Amino acid sequence: MLRYKFPMIAGGVVILIGIIVYFAWIGPEDTHLSTLDKTKAGLVARERILEADIASLRLMSRNFNVNCSKLGTRIAQLPPSADEGQFLSQVDTVAGVSGSTVTGYSFSLPTISTSPFTSGSSAPKAFLPSVTVTLDLSGSYSQLTAFLLKLDGLSRLYTVTAYNLSIPATSGVTASAGALPSAGTTYTLELTGSIYYNPNEKDVCSSSSVG
């Protein structure tokens, strides 16, 4: 039995040393390798996101000059003050050219709700002040159509948010189902929209350049 005792002891020592080596070096290295694999996967995903962002920025860069040109057109339609009289003068001119008639108008400032600021809350975003304008017009269908087509060509930006086209009851004309009024029928058109102004006269493109 003695001749087997020493080999068994030696084998046990070898196994013990192997266990110690595994837990001291091999085990931690496996854990470290697993952590590195996870980090690599995260970096690869982040790289793909950055590549998508770069592609989007390149597309925006290519369209920058075109977008700034369009923005410049709109900025030119924003005077430094509301100047409602100037807008009405332009509307009267367009109505005269189209053959329609401005029968009334009204102005109202929009209601801006603001909540009290608390410590740490962010300030409200900048916005263009506006005035709500309601226009009442009358004319034939073709005249009112011509007015609307020319309205977009004003040197003042006017965004229409609602409209109502109708035939006055006093005209004696009724529009039955499936029948259109005659070409000479007079319509009334009510337009509701907003005019904007730019008191700071800021142009985000004027000081920007593309390399």
N, C-alpha and C positions, 0 to 999 in steps of 0.2 A: 504493500500500500504506500510505503514511503516514496517509492519511485514515481507514483502518480501525484503525490502531495505537492511537490515543488512545481511541476508543470501547471497544476491547477491554480496555485498561488500566482505564478507568473502570468497565466492567462487572465486571472482576475485583476491583477495590477494593470495589464494592458487595456482591459475593458474600462477600468476606472480612469486611466489616463485619457482614453478616447472620449469618455463622457465629459471629463473636465475640459478637454480641448474643444469639444463641441459647444458647451455652454459658455466657455470663455471667449472663443474666437468665431467659430463657424455660425452659431446661432445668431449672435449680434450682427454678423455680416449679412446673413439672410434677411434679417429685419431691416437693416440699412438699405439693402438692395430693393426690398419691397417698397420702402419709403421713397427711394429714388425713382422707381417706376411710376408711383403715383404722382410724384412731382413732375416727371416728364410728361405724363398724360395731361396734367393741368396746364403745363406750358404750351403743349401742342394745341389744346383747345383755345387758350388765350391768343396764340399766334393766329389761329383761324379768324377769331373775332377782330383782331387788329388788321388783318388783311382785308376783311370786309369793310372795316371803317376807312381804311386807306383808299379802297376802290370807290367808296361813296364820296370821299373828299375830293378825289380826282375828278369824278363826274361833276360835282358842284363847282370845282375850279374851272372846268371847261365851259360851264354855263354861266359863270360869274358875270362876264361882261354883258351877255344877253339879258340876264335877270336884272342887272343894274340899269340897263337901258330902259327896260320896262318900268322899273321902280322910279327912275328919273322922270318918266312921262307922267306918272301919277303924282310925284312930289311937286311937279310944276303946276298941278291942278289944286294944290293946297296953299291958299294965301295965308299970310301971318295972322289974320284976324277973320272973324266970322263973315263980316261984310255981306249981310243978307241982301242989301240993296243992289249990289253988283250982281248977285246971283239972279235976282228977280229981273233985272235988266236983260241979262242973257236969255232967260226963259222967255221973256216977251219977244225978243228978237227971233228966237227959234219958232215961237208960236206964229209970229207974223209971216215968216218964210213958208211955214207949212200950211198956212191958211186957217189954223185953229185959233181959238180965243181962250185966254186965261180969264176965268170968271171969278176966281177967288184963290186965296192962299192963307196959310197960317204957319207960324213958327213956334216951336217949343223946345226948351232945353231938356235933354234926357235926364231922368232921375238916376243919380249915381249913389248907390248904397255903399257906405263904408262902415266897417265894424271897428270898435276900439282896438288899438294895438296894445299888446302885452309884451312884457320883456321877452326878447328872443324871437318874436314873430317877425316875419319878413315884410318889407315895405311893398305896397301895391306896385304892379308893373306899370311902366309908362304907357300912355295911350294918347291917341289923337282926340282932342275935344271935338264935339260935333253938335249940330243943331238939327232937330227933326223938322222937316218941311213937308207940308201937305199942299199939293197943287190941285186945283179944280179947273178942268178945261172942257170945252165943247167944240164940236165940229163933226164933219162926216168921218166915216170909218177910215177913208184914205188919208184925210187930213191928220187925224190923230195918229195913224200909223207913221206918217211922215214925221210928225213931231217926235215920236219915240225914237225913230231911227237917228234923228239929228241930235237928240238929247245926249247921246253918248259922245258926241263931238264937242261938247262944251269945254271951255277952258277951265271949268270948275267941276270937280268931282261930285257927282250926285248919285248915291246908291239907292235904288228903289227896293223897298222892303215889302210893299203891298200895293195893290191896285184894284180898282173897281170900275168896270165898263158897263154902262147901262143906257137905256133909252128913256128920256124924260116922259113921265105920264102925260104931261101937257102937250106932247107932240101929236097925240092921237094915233100913234103907231104902236101896234102890238106885235111881238115876235112869237108866232105860234110854233109848235113843235115841227121841225122839218122845213120851216119856211124862213128865209132870210129877209130882213127889211130891205127896202129899195135903196139904191145908191145914194140918193139925196137925203136919207134919214140923218137927223142930228143926234149924236151920241154925247153923253157926258162921261168924263174920265176923271177919276180921283186917284192921284198918285201920292203915296206916302214913302218918304225916304229920308236920307240924312246928307247934309253937307258937312265937310270936315275942314279944319284949318290947322296950321302947323306953326304955333307961336314961336317955337325955337328954331324953325327952319333948318332942321337937321337932315343931312343926307349921308347915310352910312356908306355910300359908295364914293363920295367925293374925296375922302381921305384914304381910300383903300386901293391897293394895286395888286395885280396878279403877276407872279414871277414866271 
